[in-house]
Amino acid sequence: MTKAEIVDYLAGKGKAKEYLTTLNKAQLEDLYRIDQDAEALLGAKSDEDGPEGPSVPENAPGTPVQGDKGWTEYLISQLYEDETQKGFPTTDGLRRLFEKYKGRIVESIARVVEPANINNLNRATVEFTVKWVDDNGNGFIATDVADCSTENSMAPYNAYPSATAATMAEGRVYRKKLGLKTLVSEEAQKPNGDELVTLTVTNPAEVSKIQDPQANAINKRCTDLGINLDKFIAAVCGLPKVGDKKLEELSYAEAQAAMKQLNNYNRGPTNGGDKIPDSLFDK
């Protein structure tokens, strides 16, 4: 089908034509496939569902609807005990509520935007797309992204950065489309200082020694940021004189602290990081 034909088809299904014309062909084809999936799903509904599909209970008088004050608290109250962690909803719990209030999920797609590697200090970025149909057979798409690293995820989840980032991104889709004014539990987890030092230890016998991937990452990040490596090492280790310690002489814990500080410099003050001191640049 041509782009114009898909637009006409979806417009005939009740979609706003003005909106459809802003989409590219791939996005239109996604909506078309969702609509076809919806037709198949609705055609296969059980006898118990009745002629209009699964029924949704009417809200009791005084029950808030999306956008009302108290909506977030109302939804959180509908989560089971194992669907919250420290007061935050889990992605599993929001997935259940999403299908209750928004519609049936017909497809979920995770796409790794950037895998974890030594050059990005083991940070994985994943895009997650959810496709669903409402009770009237209308198809919808929503996408969000998240990243996972040793700085924003706790053990043991940060051992699987791509999978954890996918779960975080999926939860972001649900909370935004449900209109929740809270974080998903997977977004809210933060490791403490001790965990930051020990997260990537693979051989306890070598904890006292900097690892080659750490040295490579520190050297590259300093180069990328224009930081003098020797000055940075002296500053992060609290040494009185530049050159008192070389990169290969750092301990594992010092290397972890250095990587953490370089991450903060890379983010910059506008994104919650630190400004690079002028003293670390070559003059």
C-alpha positions in Angstrom: 0.0 0.0 0.0 1.1 3.5 -0.7 1.5 6.1 2.1 -1.7 7.9 0.9 -3.7 4.6 0.9 -2.6 3.8 4.5 -3.6 7.3 5.6 -7.0 7.0 4.0 -7.5 3.6 5.5 -6.6 4.6 9.1 -8.6 7.9 8.7 -11.6 5.7 7.9 -11.0 3.9 11.2 -11.4 7.1 13.1 -7.8 8.3 13.3 -7.2 12.1 12.8 -6.0 12.6 9.2 -4.1 15.7 10.2 -2.1 13.6 12.7 -1.6 10.7 10.2 0.0 13.0 7.6 2.8 13.9 10.0 4.0 10.3 10.2 6.4 8.6 7.9 5.5 5.5 6.0 7.2 3.1 8.5 5.2 4.6 11.4 2.0 4.4 9.3 2.7 0.8 8.5 3.1 0.0 12.2 -0.3 1.5 12.9 -1.8 -0.4 10.1 -0.3 -3.7 11.4 -1.7 -2.9 14.9 -5.1 -2.3 13.4 -5.0 -5.6 11.6 -3.8 -7.4 14.8 -6.7 -5.8 16.6 -9.2 -7.1 14.0 -7.8 -10.6 14.5 -7.9 -10.3 18.3 -11.4 -9.0 18.4 -12.6 -11.6 16.0 -11.2 -14.3 18.2 -12.8 -13.1 21.5 -14.4 -15.8 23.7 -18.2 -16.3 24.1 -17.8 -15.1 27.7 -16.7 -11.7 26.5 -20.0 -11.0 24.9 -20.6 -9.2 21.6 -18.7 -6.0 22.6 -15.5 -7.7 23.9 -14.3 -7.8 27.5 -16.3 -5.5 29.7 -14.6 -2.8 31.9 -16.3 -2.1 35.2 -17.8 1.4 35.5 -15.9 3.7 37.9 -17.7 4.1 41.2 -19.0 7.6 42.1 -16.1 9.7 43.2 -13.4 7.5 41.7 -10.7 9.7 40.0 -10.0 9.5 36.3 -6.7 10.2 34.6 -5.7 13.8 35.1 -7.6 14.2 38.4 -6.0 15.0 41.7 -5.5 11.7 43.5 -5.2 9.7 40.3 -1.7 8.5 41.0 -2.6 7.4 44.5 -5.7 5.6 43.2 -3.7 3.6 40.7 -0.9 2.8 43.3 -3.6 1.5 45.6 -4.6 -1.1 43.0 -1.2 -2.7 42.9 -0.6 -6.0 44.7 1.9 -6.2 47.5 4.6 -7.8 45.3 4.1 -5.1 42.6 5.7 -2.3 44.7 9.2 -1.8 46.0 9.8 0.9 48.6 6.6 2.6 47.6 7.3 2.7 43.9 5.4 0.6 41.3 7.2 -2.1 39.5 7.2 -2.5 35.7 5.3 -5.8 36.1 2.6 -4.1 38.2 2.2 -1.2 35.8 2.0 -3.6 32.8 -1.0 -5.2 34.5 -2.7 -1.9 35.1 -1.8 -0.7 31.6 -3.7 -3.5 30.1 -6.6 -2.9 32.4 -7.0 0.8 31.7 -5.4 1.3 28.2 -5.9 -1.9 26.2 -4.4 -5.2 25.2 -0.7 -5.2 24.4 -0.1 -6.8 21.0 3.7 -6.3 20.7 6.6 -5.2 22.8 10.0 -4.4 21.1 13.3 -3.7 22.8 16.1 -2.2 20.7 19.6 -1.7 22.1 20.7 1.8 21.1 24.1 1.5 22.7 25.5 -1.6 24.3 27.6 -1.4 27.5 31.4 -1.3 26.8 34.6 0.1 28.3 34.3 3.3 26.2 31.0 4.3 27.8 31.9 3.0 31.2 29.5 0.1 31.0 26.4 2.1 30.3 23.7 0.5 28.1 21.0 2.5 26.4 17.8 0.7 25.3 14.7 1.9 23.5 11.4 0.1 24.3 8.3 0.3 22.1 4.8 -0.9 23.2 2.0 -1.4 20.7 -1.6 -1.9 22.0 -5.2 -1.8 21.0 -8.1 -0.4 23.0 -11.5 -2.0 23.4 -12.7 -0.4 20.2 -9.9 -1.9 18.2 -7.9 1.4 17.8 -4.2 0.8 17.7 -1.5 2.9 19.5 2.3 3.0 19.8 4.5 4.5 22.5 8.3 4.5 22.8 10.7 5.5 25.6 14.4 5.0 26.3 16.5 4.4 29.5 20.1 3.6 30.3 21.6 1.4 32.9 25.0 1.7 34.5 26.8 1.1 37.8 25.6 4.6 38.9 21.9 4.2 38.5 21.2 0.5 39.1 21.9 -1.8 42.1 23.5 -5.3 42.1 22.6 -7.8 40.8 20.6 -6.0 38.1 23.6 -3.9 36.8 25.3 -7.1 35.8 22.8 -7.2 33.0 22.8 -3.6 31.8 20.9 -4.0 28.5 18.1 -6.2 30.1 17.8 -3.8 33.0 17.7 -0.7 30.8 14.9 -2.4 28.7 12.8 -3.0 31.8 13.3 0.6 32.9 12.3 1.9 29.5 9.2 -0.3 29.4 8.2 1.0 32.8 8.6 4.6 31.6 6.2 3.9 28.8 3.5 2.6 31.2 3.9 5.3 33.8 3.7 8.1 31.2 0.7 6.8 29.4 -1.1 6.1 32.6 -0.3 9.6 33.8 1.4 8.6 36.9 3.3 11.3 38.9 5.9 8.9 40.3 9.0 6.9 39.2 8.9 3.2 38.5 10.9 1.2 41.0 13.5 0.3 38.4 14.1 4.0 37.8 14.3 4.8 41.5 17.1 2.4 42.5 20.4 4.0 43.3 23.6 2.1 44.5 25.3 3.4 47.6 29.0 4.4 47.7 30.2 1.0 48.7 28.4 -0.7 45.9 29.9 1.7 43.4 33.4 0.5 44.4 32.6 -3.2 44.2 30.0 -3.6 41.4 32.3 -4.8 38.7 34.7 -6.9 40.7 35.1 -10.2 38.9 38.3 -11.6 40.7 38.4 -10.7 44.4 42.2 -11.5 44.4 42.8 -8.5 42.1 40.6 -5.9 43.9 43.7 -4.0 45.0 44.9 -3.4 41.4 43.5 -1.3 38.5 42.1 -3.4 35.7 43.0 -2.9 32.0 39.4 -1.9 30.9 39.4 0.7 33.7 42.7 2.2 32.6 41.6 2.3 29.0 38.3 4.0 29.9 39.9 6.6 32.2 42.6 7.4 29.6 40.0 7.8 26.8 37.6 9.8 28.8 40.3 12.2 29.9 41.4 12.7 26.3 37.7 13.2 25.2 37.2 15.9 27.9 40.6 17.6 27.3 41.7 16.8 30.8 45.4 16.4 31.7 45.6 12.7 32.9 48.4 13.3 35.5 46.6 16.4 37.0 43.3 14.5 37.2 44.9 11.5 38.9 46.6 13.8 41.5 43.3 15.6 42.1 41.1 12.5 42.4 43.6 10.8 44.7 44.2 13.9 46.8 47.9 14.0 46.1 49.9 17.1 46.9 52.0 16.9 43.7 51.2 16.1 40.1 53.0 13.0 38.9 53.3 11.4 42.4 51.1 8.5 41.0 50.7 7.1 37.5 47.5 5.6 36.0 48.9 2.1 36.2 49.6 2.6 39.9 46.0 3.3 40.9 44.2 0.8 43.1 40.9 -0.8 41.9 38.9 1.5 44.3 40.8 4.6 43.1 40.0 3.7 39.5 36.4 3.2 40.3 36.3 6.6 42.0 38.1 8.2 39.0 35.6 6.7 36.6 32.7 8.0 38.7 34.2 11.5 38.7 34.8 11.5 35.0 31.2 10.5 34.5 30.1 13.5 36.5 32.4 15.8 34.4 31.0 14.3 31.2 27.4 15.0 32.3 28.2 18.6 33.2 26.4 20.9 35.7 23.3 21.3 33.5 22.7 17.5 33.7 23.4 17.0 37.4 27.1 16.5 37.0 30.2 18.6 37.9 32.1 21.4 36.1 35.6 20.5 35.2 38.1 22.7 37.2 40.3 24.9 35.1 43.3 23.4 37.0 42.8 20.1 35.2 43.4 21.5 31.7 46.7 22.0 30.1 47.8 25.6 30.1 
